[in-house]
Amino acid sequence: YYMNEEERESMRRSFQQSISAAVLVSLAHKRYERRRLAAMEIEKVVRSYVMTEDYPRVRAILLLLSDDYVRSTNEDARKGGAVALAACAIGLKKANEGRRDVMECRDLILASVVHACQDHSQRVRYYATESLFNVTKVIPSLAVRHFFILFEILRSLYADVDLDVRSGAELLDKKLKEVIVGAINSGSFSADACVPVFARFVYMRNKATKQLTLTWLQEFSEKLVGAPMLSFLHLFLGGVFAMIADPNSTIRTLALDFLQLVLPKLLLSKGNEDFEDAQHQQKVDFDKILQSLVLTMEHPDPFVRKVAMYWMLRIVQAHMSSAFPANNDKFLAKQGQDLTAASTSVRNALPHVLPGILLSIGDTHQSRAKDVFLPDQTTHNLAEQANTCLQDAVRRDGKAFIPHLGGFVVALREELDSPGGLIARNPPSVERRPYRMDVKPDGSGIESTGWFRASDGVEERDNALILSRLCALQWVVVLYEHVVPNSLKAEYASEFIDCIIYQLVDQPPGIIVVKSFEVLAKITVAAQGQEHRSIFSALLTSDDDTPESSIPTMNNPMDDECANFALGILEPSRRRLVSRDRSVFAALIDLHSKHEKLLMDVSKVIELMCTLQPPEFIFIAFATELENFVTSKIQQRKKILESPESDASAIKEQLAAFSKDLAFVSNFAQQLGLVFFAAPETERLRKEMKDCIAFKGNTLQDEKRACLFHIILHTFSHSIVATLSFCLWGGAFLTASSFLQKIDPLDVSLMFYLELDRLIDLIERPIFRHLHLRLLECDDDPYQEGSGAMLFRTLKSILMVLPQSTSYMILKERLSSTARFRQSAVALHGLSKHVDKGSKTDIFVKRLVSTRKLHCDAKWRNIRAESLEDPSRFIGEEQKVMAAQQRREWLGYADEEDEIATKEKMKREMLGNGPRKAEMVGVYEELNEMETPQLGSNKDDNNTCETCVDSGDKDKKGQWREYWASHQ
């Protein structure tokens, strides 16, 4: 304002001339009365200048007071300067506010008083606070214009160490609230301008600042017309909720009072100008408010979480009930007219509410004795009520939530994808004492009171995990049934299949596993009108009168045509339980192939799935996906072996991985076999498959059963014992016997013997009692699949494979007890008849042999890869001959003839000169007599037998067979 310092000094001298020296001296006097009288004299001078509009002289007085008194080194002078500035403000009260000079003078007064409020002397700060109160009272427009400066100074005075200063600050606070509220209600000031101040200070940790901010928020909520602060409630709501857990009881009480004051205003829906005032356009953003509540539910203090959940419950109940009334038909007709802005905002925020419910529904912390707010309620109970209200709203009008379906999917995936769900992000909280304000947010470092998240060493709450996960799974079904349109049901189900399946990695409690597969069974079944999109559409739209011309060929039993044909044995009502695709089964196989530890419990999973869907479909789906799994691994191995860029290490790694994958498929097939024979859920399937090959008829139903047998056998072929068990159950005795004669030596191992022991134990159980009686039956055609002769031959083959053990003796005793009866009941002319090419038996045997050949080839390649030799990409006949020659050289044989001659020589030396027992092919011997030396007592008979064998005459073979049979 002044051009130079000379002009400024000239004005100060003119002020000194206009006021007597006694007044200036008294202004710095020690006594308060002298200073007050001096200030009153200065007020008179200022009022006279205002009357004459000599504002430059007024500014000169203010400059003198600011420079020589407020900033003086004398404490009494600073006190007098603060009092005199208030007197000057009183003198300027009637000045014209429109003049620029007046505004500058008032600003100069405020700046000088604010400076005095920051003085290091407590008494100076007290007088400055008093002066600031008077300035605010006299010139309220000045307080409105500089509200931010005043609030900042008020915050510092509110936390002053001196009690008198704090008392003065409380009076100043009350006056400033009165001024600002009046200005906002009159329209001269906007509440929006205060929001940044409150949003900043509400999150500060200073006790006085938090208390001051809460009082201002409460004042605004009570006295402002139209509740304009509700539009910005989400900005400081989180800080207010955090104050509920503050160690200071006053702050806790103020925070609860504010929340209880604001909540009823948020619950008004119709006719509420706070939400839909066309003039002020004030609308509450419930979306952001509910998001803030969800974040608050992660607070470590259980009381804070309960209050936040109570807020969410009340908001949802108030606006969702009004948005979706019971009379839904009338509501839909007037939806666009009657739906309020608050209800629309709440409905749009429901996807953000769901994570909060999932977080809180597992919060079972009991209320503390000192909790005066809802002492009889827990967070879990409040969350259940909110969850029920939301689900009822979704069920009433699912179409209204279709635009928000993506938000629901994201929230549910967040719970189901992460290990332990949303609760895993928030470890259990613990309460500690004593209190320190400088404690870290997580409670570490300095001991403090309150609730803090515990360390990672604390065990996670299983109950919370169970409740939140069950709630999420329930929401998946509710949305699928009431919100998702038919055209999106398949896509919606695919969003959750993997995340639900892969939660098995964490080995959740059994109730979650059961609920998970119940959900999968519901969301994967094709809805009515959606059958055309299913891979089983032919099955779902067909009737029982299928023409015989539609019977598929069995060249590839694992295609969808054969699967649909085999599933035709299901009744129409059970066909509706078939899934639209096999993605669940593919995900299960992929999961268990990567986590071998889960294979121990896969049988329980299969049993559970058989209770939810037809077991015929379960086994066909697993069989098909296992075949696809093996095919993909074969193609992957072929790609690596044929790639010129693959080195020896890559080939070895691939061969080892392929061998491991085949071992997994074999173990999975064993588990399927275990479920087939032992689970009560598969009893219906066992009845369908029992003797389906042995007594196969010519009806269409028999063809479907045979097709189902072929599909399951295709998978069981990866496990030898499962194959034999299934063949015995289905009556495919010729298939089992022919396969055993072609078994590869690499398949014979210790685990194979142990599985055979379990097979013998299974055969001896009542479930196979019909086979025990089948051994005694006489057959018109002993060469057919289900004949007793083929059954006897199969069991003999198993006996010959077994080593001398308990299982061997058990099976030998059973065969010995039936051998005498069979040879007396029927005389066979040999059981070495070849299987007809192209027959069912030939197809079965070829499948079994090819599968076992694949397993043995993988074992052989893996053995070579683990050796010091360079792994070959292809193993041909030349390499096999070379390997055999190297083995003979290592053993010391010259060539193959030398090896054969040496073995014959060793055999003769071991047998000595005693009689040799002729090998009888296809005759039912008395097995007990085979081990006794009395068999060779009749030398004539033995010589006759040896002559028959050694002669090689085909005409005499029948003679010695009949002779041997008649001499038993």
Buried (B, 14 or more C-beta within 10 A) or exposed (E): EBEEEEEBEEBBEBBBEBBEEEBBEBBBBEEBEBBBBBBBBBBEBBBBBBEEEBBBBBBBBBBBBBBBBBBBEEBBBBBBBBBBBBBBBBBBBEBEEEEEBBBBBBBBBBBBBBBBBEBEBEBBBBBBBBBBBBBBBBBBBBBBBBBEEBBBBBBBBBBBEBEBBBEBBBEBBEBBBBBBBBBBBEEEBEBEEBBEBBBBBBBEEBBBBBBBBBBBBBBBBEBBEBBBBBBBBBBBBBBBBBBBBBBBEEBBBBBBBBBEEBBEBBBBBEEBBBBBBEEEEBBBBBBBBBBBBBBBBBBBBBBBBBBBBBBBBBBBBBBBBBBBEEEEEEBEEEBEEBBBBBBBBBBBBBBBBBBBBBBBBBBBBEBEEEBEBBEEBBBBBBBBBBBEBBBBBBBBBBEBBEEBBEBBBBBBBBBBBBEBBBBBEBBBBBEEEEBEEEBEEEBEEEEBBBBBBBEEEEEBBEEBBBBBBBBBBBBBBBBBBBBBEEEEBBEBBBBBBBBBBBBBEEEBBEEBBBBBBBBBBBBBBBBEEBBEBBBBBBBBEBEEEBEEEEBBEBEEBBBBBBBBBBBBBBEEEBBBEBBBBBBBBBBBBBBBBEEEEBBEBBBBBBBBBBBBBBBBBBBBBBBBBBBBBBEEBBEBBEEBBEEEEBEEEBBBBBBBBBBBBBBBBBBBBBBBBBBBBBBEBBEBBBEBBBBBBBEBEEEBBBBBBBBBBBBBBBBBBBBBBBBBBBBBBBBBBBBBBBBBEEBBEBBBEEEBBEBBBBBBEBBBEEBBEEBBEBBEBEBEEBBBBBBBBBBBBBBBBBBEBBEEEEBBEBBBEBBBBBBBEBBEEBEBEBBEEEBEEEEBBBBBBBBBBEBBBBBBBBBBBBEBBEEEEEBEBEBEEEEEEEBEEEEBEEEEBEEEEEBEEBEEEEEEEEEEEEBEEBEBEBBBBEBEEEEEEEBBEEEEBBEBBBEBBEEEEEEBBEEBBEBBBEEE
